[in-house]
Amino acid sequence: MVKERFDVAVIGGGIAGASVAAELSKDRRVLLLEMENQPGYHTTGRSAAVFAAVYGPSPIRALTRASRAFFANAPEAYFESTLFRSRPIMMIARKEQEPVLDRTIAEVGVMTPVERINEAAIRKLNPMVKTGYASAAMLDMSGEDIDVSSLHQGYLRQFRAFGGDLRCNASVLGLVRRDKGWQLETEAGEFTADTIVNAAGAWAEHIGHLARAEPIGLVPKRRTAAIVEGPNELPPDVLTSMPITIDIEENFYLKPDAGRLLISPADETPSPACDAQPEEMDIALCVERIENAFDLRVQRIESKWAGLRSFVADKCPVVGYSSVAPSFFWLAGQGGYGIQTAPALARLAASQVLRKPMPSDIAAEGIDLSEIDPSRLIGRG
């Protein structure tokens, strides 16, 4: 039987896989493999979805900045709605946390305009913060809410428009390197491809093992979130316009969400790659941290969920060709930053897959490929 042949097989239909597949399909015949019956079931569909240029390590912040122009002016032919809606970001600090706050402001303020504000300003922006709880904060007025579904579906629409082939229910069972190409055995059949892009999220280390690539030490970590009702005394317009409020050491966050509040303990609990579910202990921890910082009594959890955010040791993405498995490209370890960096990271990864120069606008943000290349992790996996 003749196996279907592709130039590139992208494994994983979440935001990383969908976006890089869309970029690659402009120049190559691309197969996108998704193990579920629809793309985006796992981490992509469970994101809090905030564009925060002050968030994450240096490569993440650079990729976020390089993604802003796309979010603000996405191609209307594929992205049917506005992807951005203004959402200020406020990272609050107790008195003893002020040294952390000042270091953060000094680091991120070089490239992103931020302001140090006092308690009065904090409570004006978010009157729910308890009096005497936070002494200062870093305010970033350039934050945005991201429409994750529109972003993801837009990339899939673009991928199909350029002739890309999406196969769902297609878990990868085996990878064999033959004749300068790859043979892929999946639940949807067998395929061959010249190049594999591993964008499998929490399952990326497993896919790497199947390809006999180097280990990268990827650890999926569970993050929990819940939706609760806001205080009755808070006017709806105040609730809607409040910033996302984050502990400066990321011990919790609270974000307005469609007239309710999205809360999280910002947990990072190591987990096997799985369909993550919230643990009652994490929900209880979430409520405790939120009630400690805010004038909010959580009477009822309206909904709750968990997702996996996958990291390597330095919390930077892993982007580049394997030094062990020929024509096997890593696109993994985006952690909790995959949505906000997707436009720039997809273009950067596509340029590297095709062995082309880095796009000039991304290079201008100061991306150092050595900080994201898999070779940096040799000996750590």
Buried (B, 14 or more C-beta within 10 A) or exposed (E): EEEBEBBBBBBBBBBBBBBBBBBBBBBBBBBBBBBBEEBBBBBBBBBBBBBBBBBBBBBBBBBBBBBBEBBEEBEEEBBEEEBBEEBBBBBBBBEEBBEBBBEBBEBBBEBBEBEBBEBEBBBEBBBBBEEEBBBBBBBBEBBBBBBBEBBBBBBBBBBBEBEBBBBBEBBBEEBBBEEEBBBBBBEBEBBBBBBBBBBBBBBBBBBBEBBEBBBBBBBBBBBBBBBBBBBEEBEEEBBEBBBBBBBBBBBBBBBBBEEBBBBBBBBBBEBEBEEBEBBEEBBEBBBEBBBEBBBBEBEEBEEBBBBBBBBBBBBBBBBBBBEBBBBBBBBBBBBBBBBBBBBBBBBBBBBBBBEEEBBEEBBEBBBEBEBBBBEBBEEEB
